[in-house]
Amino acid sequence: MPVTALEARTRQFDRAPIGARGYHEPAVDAFLERVAATLDGDDDLSVSDVHNVAFAKAPLSKRGYDPAAVDAFLRDVEGTLAGLSQSADYYIAPALEHTHTRKPLWRRR
């Protein structure tokens, strides 16, 4: 089902499970505002932009948005934008295990 600009602006997500850090809420909200603006014709996010977006984890004292719920909604957004795209002849659905968690710049060894 296509996502509307109103849905993108008003979408509510559950909190991440207790003990888990979800996506940083202000970052997700700001991105969804861009999604809504794109659906209104006032921005130009592409399917690739949505697929490749990465969110920081919520601060340690917060749970943040449930990553699974946000990822599922963003897959719907990708499908909607793909359907609106005049230049795409086909659309390949993203892998279900794709996550929008920002990868750390460093890694412990």
N, C-alpha and C positions, 0 to 999 in steps of 0.2 A: 504494500500500500504506500503510495507516495507521501512524503513528509511535506507539510506545509510550513510557511514562515511562522505562522502562529504557533504551531506545535514546537518548532525549534526554540521560540522565545519563551514558551510557558512549560516546557518539559521539566518534570520533577524526577529526580533519581533517588533511589534508596541509598542509605549510608552503606559504606563497606562493612563487611562482617566484623564483629568485635574481634580485636586482636590483629586486624589487617589494616594497612594504610591504602586507601583508595586514591583516586585522582584528586588533585588540588581543585577545589570547587570554583574559585574565581577564574582559573584558566579555562576550565570546561565551559563555564557560563559565557566568557568572552568569545570563545570559539563558536559557540552556538549562536551568538548574536551575529557573527560573520556569516554563518550558514543562513540565518534568517534574511540577512541583507542580500545575500546571493540569490535566494529564492524570490526576493522582491525585485531583483534586477539592479541592486545598488552596490554589489560587490561581485567579485569574479573568482570565487573558489572553484577549483576543479575537483573531479573525482579523485585525482592523484593527491591533491592537497588534503582532502579528508582522509584518505587511506593512510597517508604518511604523517599525520599530525601526532605529536607526542606530548603527553602531559606529565608534569612533575607529580610526584607523590604528595599527598597532603602532609602538612607539618606533623611532627611527632605527637602533638597533643590533640590532633583531629583525626577523624576516621576518613573523611572525604567521601566522594561519590563511589558507589560500587562499580568497579571497572567493567564487570561483565555487562551490566545494564547500559553503561555509556557506550561500550564497544558495539553492542547490539543495535542501539539507536544510530550510531554512526554508520553501520552497515546499511541501514535503511536510507540514511542520507545519501550514501554513495549510490545506491540504486536509483534514488530520485534524480540526482544530478546526472547520472548516466542516461536516464530517460529523457532529460531535457537537452542533453548535448546533441547539437546538430552534426558535429564532426565525427562522432563515434558510430561506426557501423555495427559494432558488437560490444558486449560488456562481459568481462570475466569477473565473477564474484570473488571477493577476497577470501583468503583462507579463514576458516572459523577460529583458528587459534591466534589470529593476529591480535596484538594488543597495542594500545596507544600509550603505554608507559614509556616515559623518557628513559633512555639508557644512560647509565652513569658515564661520565667522561673518563673515569679512572676505574681500575679494578684491583682489588687486593690480590696478592699472589701468595 
